[in-house]
Structure formats: structure tokens, C-alpha cells
Amino acid sequence: MNVFYCPNCAHCAAETESAMRAGDICPECKEGYIGVETLPIEMRYCPNCEWFQAAGTSSVRAGDICPECKKGYVTARER
């Protein structure tokens, strides 16, 4: 996921919440130029049945029993 930010005023927004692009003038301070940083997305994964889901989209945490197969244990990994 990309995060857009203004180094001038520290305004920032996630890519999914914003129409900003790198190099745009900051809509907040109208002086700085928007930069972009790519953040890794953490996933929840079951090695037993290969079920996966983005972290934060449900209450499933690393170490929980897999909600799909009910046999494996969920781990965290980055995408």
C-alpha cells in the first residue's frame, strides 16, 4: 500500500483514501509537494490450508486456530 505525505506539513493519507499522487501540491498547506512511500501489507496465513487475509480486516490474529480449516494455526507474514 502506498502512503502519500507532505514533508512540509506532515499531512498524509493512505492510497485507498486519497486521490493524491506523488508530486502533487499538498491540499493541506498548499506549499509542499506530495511524496510517496510504499508500506508492506501484513497478511494472516494458514500454512495448513493456505487460507490468507489482510491483517485488520477481521479479528483473526497470529496464533489463532484457522477459521477455514480449524486445524492449522494462523501466522503473520508480509506481502
Buried (B, 14 or more C-beta within 10 A) or exposed (E): EBBBBBEBEEBBBEBEEBEBEEEBBBEBEEEBEBBEEEEEEBBBBBEBEEBBBEBEEEEBEEEBBBBBEEEBEBBEBEE
